[in-house]
Amino acid sequence: MYKKSQVGKNAKIDAKNNIPGINDKNPSQFEQELMAMARHEARQVTSKFGPELEKLNGKHKPLLKDYERISKDYDAHSAKIERSEPSVELSRGKYYVLMFLFVLGEIPMNSLAFAVFGESQIFTWVMALGVAVAIPWIAHAIGILLKRGSTPWWKSGIGVGALFVLTIAGLSAIGYVRVQYLGDLSDAGAVGSFGSSKFIGASFVGLNLVILAAATLCSYFAHDQDPMLEHLHRRTNQLNKSMRSIEGKHNEILTEQQEKISRIHQEAQELIYHYRKINQRERPDHTKPLSFEKEHEIDVDFENQENGKDKLNATTALRRSQAPNK
């Protein structure tokens, strides 16, 4: 861009040469040059931000298509079951945290039982970890079976009963091994007596059953009776969150781009205003040329930058359009 002193100098020269003419509708060559420089700077701005905007647009389009498709399935299924929101008392995040804590709580208790085999410490901890993961996982399945049930009820009842029996049998076996190990420690004087080792072993089994029951309740309260509704609700939320993240980044970059272009346009307009003021003042009759009535605009070429002028607000628009149906 020219400095104001240079603009004023050119304005005086043009005024002496009667440029632009009084009745000339086209701007002077110098004004056109100023705007060409402004457009060039604006194109440099779009070239800088364009690739990132295109990248974000490329990520947003498939997510939007998936969101629209799944939203239709969600609406149809909601209308079918006459319910649009899953009925859960425990959020998915809290559920995962609690299950993780249950696994952590099981590991040290089970490692004590497997130490009786006299294997290496790593092998002992691997076996303990396997059981520690299995118990909450079984509780996860039991909770879902109890929540969703089946028709007739005895079909899911058989599954729940079988899991309970197998789990309790497995915990009892682990408890027996633990008692034998504690008995050996008792003989070595590490614990008070073999009788106390039985009590301690039974206590560990009881703790395992408490964890099983607690994990089952967590699973029960963290799932909905309708698995399809739960899946569609979770999937739409995931897509919605991903789209909002992309839209936020896209719109932030686009806003910065627009601010830079607006600043370039403002600077160009100020220089043109300064040019016209000096030009008119330096004319013998101080007459205002007809072309000075015309305003200049920076028309940046966005053909190679898809959606280069528009913010991404598809998530908000979809949410509003679907609000009456939900």
SULQUIRA-V794071 format. One record per residue. N is the residue number from 0. RES is the residue in three letters. SS is DSSP state (H for helix, E for strand, C for the rest). PSI is psi in whole degrees, -180 to 180 (NA if undefined). D_LAST is the distance of its C-alpha to the last C-alpha in whole Angstrom. Layout:
N|RES|SS|PSI|D_LAST + N|RES|SS|PSI|D_LAST
//
This chain:
0|MET|C|148|55 + 1|TYR|C|156|58 + 2|LYS|C|161|59 + 3|LYS|H|-36|59 + 4|SER|H|-39|63 + 5|GLN|H|-39|63 + 6|VAL|H|-44|61 + 7|GLY|H|-39|63 + 8|LYS|H|-45|66 + 9|ASN|H|-35|65 + 10|ALA|H|-40|64 + 11|LYS|H|-41|67 + 12|ILE|H|-45|69 + 13|ASP|H|-37|66 + 14|ALA|H|-41|67 + 15|LYS|H|-30|71 + 16|ASN|C|12|70 + 17|ASN|C|45|68 + 18|ILE|C|126|65 + 19|PRO|C|165|63 + 20|GLY|C|156|65 + 21|ILE|C|-41|64 + 22|ASN|C|11|63 + 23|ASP|C|122|61 + 24|LYS|C|-18|57 + 25|ASN|C|141|57 + 26|PRO|C|163|57 + 27|SER|C|163|60 + 28|GLN|H|-35|60 + 29|PHE|H|-41|59 + 30|GLU|H|-42|56 + 31|GLN|H|-37|55 + 32|GLU|H|-40|56 + 33|LEU|H|-46|54 + 34|MET|H|-34|51 + 35|ALA|H|-40|52 + 36|MET|H|-41|52 + 37|ALA|H|-42|49 + 38|ARG|H|-37|47 + 39|HIS|H|-43|49 + 40|GLU|H|-39|48 + 41|ALA|H|-39|44 + 42|ARG|H|-34|44 + 43|GLN|H|-37|45 + 44|VAL|H|-47|42 + 45|THR|H|-32|40 + 46|SER|H|-31|42 + 47|LYS|H|-45|42 + 48|PHE|H|-18|38 + 49|GLY|H|-50|37 + 50|PRO|H|-41|37 + 51|GLU|H|-38|35 + 52|LEU|H|-41|32 + 53|GLU|H|-39|33 + 54|LYS|H|-45|32 + 55|LEU|H|-37|29 + 56|ASN|H|-40|28 + 57|GLY|H|-34|29 + 58|LYS|H|-33|27 + 59|HIS|H|-37|24 + 60|LYS|H|-52|24 + 61|PRO|H|-34|23 + 62|LEU|H|-40|21 + 63|LEU|H|-40|19 + 64|LYS|H|-44|19 + 65|ASP|H|-41|18 + 66|TYR|H|-44|15 + 67|GLU|H|-42|14 + 68|ARG|H|-49|16 + 69|ILE|H|-33|14 + 70|SER|H|-37|10 + 71|LYS|H|-45|11 + 72|ASP|H|-39|13 + 73|TYR|H|-47|9 + 74|ASP|H|-43|7 + 75|ALA|H|-43|11 + 76|HIS|H|-38|11 + 77|SER|H|-42|8 + 78|ALA|H|-34|9 + 79|LYS|H|-43|13 + 80|ILE|H|-2|13 + 81|GLU|C|41|10 + 82|ARG|C|133|9 + 83|SER|C|-15|6 + 84|GLU|C|136|9 + 85|PRO|C|144|12 + 86|SER|C|94|15 + 87|VAL|C|141|18 + 88|GLU|C|-11|20 + 89|LEU|C|121|22 + 90|SER|C|157|20 + 91|ARG|H|-38|22 + 92|GLY|H|-47|24 + 93|LYS|H|-36|26 + 94|TYR|H|-46|26 + 95|TYR|H|-40|28 + 96|VAL|H|-46|30 + 97|LEU|H|-42|31 + 98|MET|H|-39|32 + 99|PHE|H|-41|34 + 100|LEU|H|-36|36 + 101|PHE|H|-41|36 + 102|VAL|H|-45|38 + 103|LEU|H|-39|40 + 104|GLY|H|-28|41 + 105|GLU|H|-31|42 + 106|ILE|H|-54|44 + 107|PRO|H|-35|47 + 108|MET|H|-40|48 + 109|ASN|H|-28|48 + 110|SER|H|-32|50 + 111|LEU|H|-36|53 + 112|ALA|H|-42|53 + 113|PHE|H|-10|53 + 114|ALA|H|-18|56 + 115|VAL|H|-23|58 + 116|PHE|H|-12|58 + 117|GLY|C|19|60 + 118|GLU|C|177|58 + 119|SER|C|160|58 + 120|GLN|H|-37|55 + 121|ILE|H|-46|53 + 122|PHE|H|-40|53 + 123|THR|H|-45|52 + 124|TRP|H|-33|49 + 125|VAL|H|-45|48 + 126|MET|H|-41|48 + 127|ALA|H|-39|47 + 128|LEU|H|-39|44 + 129|GLY|H|-46|43 + 130|VAL|H|-38|43 + 131|ALA|H|-33|41 + 132|VAL|H|-38|38 + 133|ALA|H|-41|39 + 134|ILE|H|-52|38 + 135|PRO|H|-33|35 + 136|TRP|H|-42|34 + 137|ILE|H|-42|35 + 138|ALA|H|-37|33 + 139|HIS|H|-47|30 + 140|ALA|H|-42|30 + 141|ILE|H|-44|31 + 142|GLY|H|-41|28 + 143|ILE|H|-44|26 + 144|LEU|H|-41|28 + 145|LEU|H|-38|28 + 146|LYS|H|-41|24 + 147|ARG|H|-27|23 + 148|GLY|C|-162|26 + 149|SER|C|169|27 + 150|THR|C|117|28 + 151|PRO|C|164|31 + 152|TRP|H|-28|31 + 153|TRP|H|-17|34 + 154|LYS|H|-50|33 + 155|SER|H|-30|31 + 156|GLY|H|-38|34 + 157|ILE|H|-43|37 + 158|GLY|H|-45|35 + 159|VAL|H|-45|34 + 160|GLY|H|-43|38 + 161|ALA|H|-43|40 + 162|LEU|H|-43|38 + 163|PHE|H|-46|39 + 164|VAL|H|-47|43 + 165|LEU|H|-41|43 + 166|THR|H|-46|42 + 167|ILE|H|-38|44 + 168|ALA|H|-42|47 + 169|GLY|H|-41|46 + 170|LEU|H|-36|46 + 171|SER|H|-39|49 + 172|ALA|H|-43|51 + 173|ILE|H|-38|50 + 174|GLY|H|-39|51 + 175|TYR|H|-44|55 + 176|VAL|H|-40|55 + 177|ARG|H|-40|54 + 178|VAL|H|-42|57 + 179|GLN|H|-41|60 + 180|TYR|H|-43|59 + 181|LEU|H|-32|59 + 182|GLY|H|-39|62 + 183|ASP|H|-39|64 + 184|LEU|H|-34|63 + 185|SER|H|-41|65 + 186|ASP|H|-32|68 + 187|ALA|C|-2|68 + 188|GLY|C|11|68 + 189|ALA|C|-27|64 + 190|VAL|C|169|63 + 191|GLY|C|-49|65 + 192|SER|C|166|65 + 193|PHE|H|-32|64 + 194|GLY|H|-42|62 + 195|SER|H|-31|60 + 196|SER|H|-37|59 + 197|LYS|H|-42|58 + 198|PHE|H|-43|56 + 199|ILE|H|-41|54 + 200|GLY|H|-42|53 + 201|ALA|H|-35|52 + 202|SER|H|-40|50 + 203|PHE|H|-41|48 + 204|VAL|H|-43|47 + 205|GLY|H|-42|46 + 206|LEU|H|-40|44 + 207|ASN|H|-41|43 + 208|LEU|H|-36|41 + 209|VAL|H|-44|40 + 210|ILE|H|-41|38 + 211|LEU|H|-45|37 + 212|ALA|H|-43|35 + 213|ALA|H|-43|34 + 214|ALA|H|-36|32 + 215|THR|H|-43|31 + 216|LEU|H|-41|29 + 217|CYS|H|-44|28 + 218|SER|H|-40|26 + 219|TYR|H|-45|25 + 220|PHE|H|-12|23 + 221|ALA|H|-1|22 + 222|HIS|C|154|20 + 223|ASP|C|160|18 + 224|GLN|C|-29|19 + 225|ASP|C|109|17 + 226|PRO|H|-34|18 + 227|MET|H|-43|16 + 228|LEU|H|-42|13 + 229|GLU|H|-43|15 + 230|HIS|H|-47|16 + 231|LEU|H|-39|13 + 232|HIS|H|-45|12 + 233|ARG|H|-41|15 + 234|ARG|H|-42|16 + 235|THR|H|-37|13 + 236|ASN|H|-41|14 + 237|GLN|H|-46|18 + 238|LEU|H|-41|17 + 239|ASN|H|-44|15 + 240|LYS|H|-43|18 + 241|SER|H|-42|21 + 242|MET|H|-41|20 + 243|ARG|H|-38|20 + 244|SER|H|-46|23 + 245|ILE|H|-43|25 + 246|GLU|H|-39|23 + 247|GLY|H|-45|25 + 248|LYS|H|-44|28 + 249|HIS|H|-48|28 + 250|ASN|H|-31|28 + 251|GLU|H|-45|30 + 252|ILE|H|-43|33 + 253|LEU|H|-39|32 + 254|THR|H|-43|32 + 255|GLU|H|-40|36 + 256|GLN|H|-46|37 + 257|GLN|H|-36|36 + 258|GLU|H|-41|38 + 259|LYS|H|-42|41 + 260|ILE|H|-40|41 + 261|SER|H|-39|41 + 262|ARG|H|-40|43 + 263|ILE|H|-44|46 + 264|HIS|H|-42|45 + 265|GLN|H|-43|46 + 266|GLU|H|-41|49 + 267|ALA|H|-42|50 + 268|GLN|H|-38|49 + 269|GLU|H|-40|52 + 270|LEU|H|-40|54 + 271|ILE|H|-41|54 + 272|TYR|H|-42|54 + 273|HIS|H|-41|57 + 274|TYR|H|-47|59 + 275|ARG|H|-39|59 + 276|LYS|H|-47|60 + 277|ILE|H|-42|63 + 278|ASN|H|-47|64 + 279|GLN|H|-37|64 + 280|ARG|H|-34|66 + 281|GLU|H|-9|68 + 282|ARG|C|144|69 + 283|PRO|C|-41|72 + 284|ASP|C|-1|70 + 285|HIS|C|26|67 + 286|THR|C|141|65 + 287|LYS|C|120|62 + 288|PRO|C|152|61 + 289|LEU|H|-33|58 + 290|SER|H|-19|57 + 291|PHE|H|-11|56 + 292|GLU|H|-15|53 + 293|LYS|C|136|51 + 294|GLU|C|144|48 + 295|HIS|C|145|48 + 296|GLU|C|146|44 + 297|ILE|C|101|44 + 298|ASP|C|90|42 + 299|VAL|C|139|41 + 300|ASP|C|110|41 + 301|PHE|C|15|38 + 302|GLU|C|-36|38 + 303|ASN|C|4|39 + 304|GLN|C|93|36 + 305|GLU|C|134|32 + 306|ASN|C|32|30 + 307|GLY|C|-18|33 + 308|LYS|C|-14|32 + 309|ASP|C|144|28 + 310|LYS|C|153|26 + 311|LEU|C|112|23 + 312|ASN|C|29|20 + 313|ALA|H|-37|18 + 314|THR|H|-46|15 + 315|THR|H|-42|15 + 316|ALA|H|-43|14 + 317|LEU|H|-40|12 + 318|ARG|H|-39|10 + 319|ARG|H|-41|10 + 320|SER|H|-29|10 + 321|GLN|H|-8|7 + 322|ALA|H|-45|5 + 323|PRO|H|-23|6 + 324|ASN|H|-14|4 + 325|LYS|C|NA|0
//
